[in-house]
Amino acid sequence: MSTAYVVTAVVTVAANTFSGLAAMTRLKPIMRTLRPALDRAGVPESWLVWPIGALKVLGALGLALGLLGVPLVGTAAAAGLVLYFVCALFAHLRVSDYAPQFYLAMVFLGLAAATLALDPALALSPAR
C-alpha cells in the first residue's frame, strides 16, 4: 500500500466523516451556508440524514475498512463516493448554482477520485 494512497484515503475518510456527521446533526455553522444551497438546488432538508449524511459516513467507513485490510470494500466505497459527488455536482449544475458548496463538492470529488485511482486493489500485477 503506497504512502500516497494511505494519505489520500485518510484525508478522504476524515473529510467525508466530518461532512456527513455535520449534515446528519445539522451543525449550526454548517447549516448557515448549507440551508440556502439546499433550497437553490431543490433538495429537501430532510435528506440531510438520509441519503446525504449517511452515504458520506458509510463511504468513509468503507474506505477505512479498505485501509484496515478489506480492499474490495475500500474500492467499492471510493467508487460510491465518486458517484455520489458526480450526482451532487449535477444537482448544482442543473439549477446553475455555483455556491461555495458546488466548489466544495468538486474538492470532495477530487479526493474520492484520487483515492480510487491510487487504490492498490486496482493495480495491475506484472505478468510473470
C-alpha positions in Angstrom: 0.0 0.0 0.0 1.6 3.3 -1.1 2.0 6.3 1.1 0.1 8.4 -1.4 -2.9 6.1 -1.2 -2.9 6.0 2.6 -2.6 9.8 2.9 -5.3 10.4 0.3 -7.6 7.8 1.7 -7.2 9.1 5.3 -7.9 12.7 4.2 -10.9 11.5 2.2 -12.2 9.5 5.3 -11.7 12.5 7.6 -13.4 14.9 5.2 -16.4 12.7 4.5 -16.9 11.7 8.1 -16.9 15.3 9.2 -19.2 16.4 6.4 -21.6 13.5 6.8 -21.8 13.9 10.6 -22.2 17.7 10.3 -25.1 17.2 7.9 -26.7 14.5 10.0 -26.5 16.6 13.2 -27.3 19.8 11.3 -24.3 21.5 12.8 -25.2 25.2 13.1 -22.2 26.8 11.4 -22.5 24.4 8.5 -26.3 25.0 8.2 -25.9 28.7 7.8 -24.5 28.2 4.3 -25.9 24.7 3.6 -29.6 25.6 4.1 -29.6 28.2 1.3 -27.7 25.9 -1.0 -30.2 23.1 -0.4 -33.0 25.5 -1.3 -31.3 26.6 -4.5 -30.6 23.0 -5.6 -34.2 21.9 -4.7 -33.0 19.3 -2.2 -35.2 18.9 0.9 -33.5 19.4 4.3 -34.9 16.1 5.4 -32.4 14.5 3.1 -29.5 15.6 5.3 -29.7 12.4 7.4 -30.5 10.0 4.5 -29.2 10.0 1.9 -26.7 12.9 2.2 -25.1 12.4 5.6 -25.4 8.6 5.8 -23.9 8.0 2.4 -20.9 10.2 3.2 -20.3 8.4 6.5 -20.8 5.0 5.0 -18.4 5.8 2.2 -15.8 7.0 4.8 -16.4 3.8 6.8 -15.9 1.7 3.7 -12.6 3.5 2.9 -11.5 2.9 6.5 -12.2 -0.8 6.2 -10.2 -0.8 2.9 -7.3 0.7 4.8 -7.6 -1.9 7.5 -7.4 -4.8 5.1 -10.7 -5.3 3.3 -9.5 -4.0 -0.1 -12.6 -4.5 -2.2 -14.8 -2.8 0.3 -12.5 0.2 0.1 -12.6 0.1 -3.7 -16.4 0.0 -3.7 -16.6 2.8 -1.2 -14.3 5.0 -3.2 -16.3 4.3 -6.4 -19.5 5.0 -4.5 -18.2 8.4 -3.3 -17.1 9.3 -6.8 -20.7 8.5 -8.0 -22.2 10.4 -5.1 -20.2 13.6 -5.8 -20.8 13.4 -9.5 -24.6 13.4 -8.7 -24.1 16.3 -6.2 -22.4 18.4 -8.8 -25.1 17.6 -11.3 -27.7 18.7 -8.8 -26.0 22.1 -8.6 -25.3 22.4 -12.3 -28.9 21.7 -13.3 -30.1 24.8 -11.4 -27.0 26.9 -12.2 -26.0 27.0 -8.5 -22.3 27.9 -8.2 -22.4 28.5 -4.4 -19.4 27.5 -2.3 -20.9 24.0 -1.8 -20.6 23.4 -5.5 -16.8 24.0 -5.4 -16.5 22.0 -2.1 -18.2 19.1 -3.9 -15.6 19.4 -6.6 -12.9 19.1 -3.9 -14.6 16.1 -2.4 -15.0 14.5 -5.9 -11.2 15.0 -6.5 -10.4 13.3 -3.2 -12.6 10.4 -3.9 -11.3 10.0 -7.5 -7.7 10.3 -6.3 -8.4 7.6 -3.7 -9.9 5.4 -6.3 -7.1 6.0 -8.8 -4.4 5.2 -6.2 -6.2 2.1 -4.9 -3.8 -0.8 -4.7 -6.6 -3.3 -5.3 -6.9 -1.9 -8.8 -3.2 -2.0 -9.6 -2.3 -4.4 -12.4 0.1 -7.1 -11.4 3.0 -7.6 -13.7 3.0 -10.7 -15.9 5.4 -13.5 -14.9 
